[in-house]
């Protein structure tokens, strides 16, 4: 990407999208094309066609998606599959129609089989059954990967799919009905600290292992991939065996119980952590093999502890927006 390139960040107000905007601006890319959901509904095919025809972006980071945790996926499966299919189909197809130079599609590590060997390599895609609690979302994201592969193969496009691990950071969703592990833990611990509560209830046994990556590191990896030399990019997108997929992660995992202890320490909650085994755990383990990305020359910079500190220290505005709702709820409510 040149400094003057027109770069469209789809989903720029979300966790990854906002991190991408921060990183791009820091790196000196001023020509960013940004639209809120109110300004451009990516599920509307006609609106997306008009946008691409008018704006003509050269590079696209497709970070827009309907996302949520176990509860959200379980209660709204139709929305997760339908909305994500529409968003990625409209954007990827119009990127091809208008001659976009490169597109990076943001997927999710949940595309891999529930019982995939650990750590999970890119070639394990479509080799086994998916985790049922988020299967509709995962199937939609797999469809996005297949679209990138298919358009590359048939039309010679340069569409890449990045599969990040569990992400956290500024701009995350703090809503117990829809948030992922770390924002849910931060919210619960913060609420409990404010109320001087004696305990916090956490879903599941705490035994599943998860890999976490700070959102600014994920954005840095995405920009790194978008700027790969032509030869290295072609080696990835023309690989029929692996598809145009690159895992993004930190290379190690910890248990949910361990991350809960770390969040409590960072937040300053000194009460008891109670795990509720009647609630679902999700996939037992999900650690990505990041060898492909490491061989290209990228490594994460932010430790889990530092990332959590940065996230919590920058949450004053976000937490304040929800404080009244937090304080009206029983501690540990889901």
Phi, psi and omega in degrees: 000133174276159180299334182265000183298145174277115186243119178262120174256103178280124183087039188288350179264356179275184183300305182285318181300316180293325176293321177298316179298316178301313183292317180297316179294321177298323182277000174089032174255097185273344190267062183266137176257118185229139177219135173283169177298325179293327180278329181211112177271107185289349174277352181265106186300316181296318180295320179294320177300315179297318180300310182294322180296325182275313189274329178049058177295150180265327181227143183228130167255109183268085181256000180285134180190159168269119186233163178178173180273196184301314183296315181297317179295324182288327185265342182228050185297324181297318179294322182294320180281316185292311184292320180291322176298317180295313182302305186289325178297313181297314184289314181296317181294317180290331174298318176295313185298328184258008173073035176302137185289314179213146176227137175242116181266124179271116178258219182201150179293348179287356177289344184273156181303148182302321183249037178295146174304148182251142352290159189275119177271157180302327183287353179281353179303133178066028178253003180189179182289149180271162171294125188293331185293336178228027183300317179301318178295316181297318179298320178298316181292323175298321177299322177296319177298315181294326176296314179300313180298316184293317180292322176299316184290317185274324188246356179073025178286171178240072181252125184242146179243121178255131181249094180282153173283194178296122184252155175207161179151186179302141179089007179288169181267121181252083184210115186298340179279338189228349188279165178272187191302302187293312178298325177296318178294316179300316181297312182295316181294320179296313179301315182295321179296316180299321182273357185055041180288157182271339182209162174230131179266131183238136181298140172085186184274342184084000184272333179303148180257139181224148175257137182232142180225135178293138188299325179293328174292319178298318178297319179298320178294320180296317179293322176301314180294320180296333182261013178301144173303152185307317183297315181291322178296317181297326178298327180280308189284343178263006181276101183291336182286313185267347189065175184277053188249136174227125177286143175235119180197193180252343175096001176215159181227164176221166179284159176299324178299317180294319179290327176297318177299319181291319177297317179301319179295314182294317182287329183093023176273125185248012179277193184267141175261122182246124181261134184256099184289352177283347178266152185293146177270332188081201182299134183300319181209146181209083180247125182273142170277115183256022182300322182297315180290321179296321179295334176284343175114015181247141175219148177291157183247338191252126176288162179299316181298312181295322178297318178296319178297313179300318181296312183291322180294335182258014184262006185307311182291314181296315180294320181300326180297332185253353187306316182297321178291320178303311188290343179273353183256150174294141178300133179086000179292148181248000000 
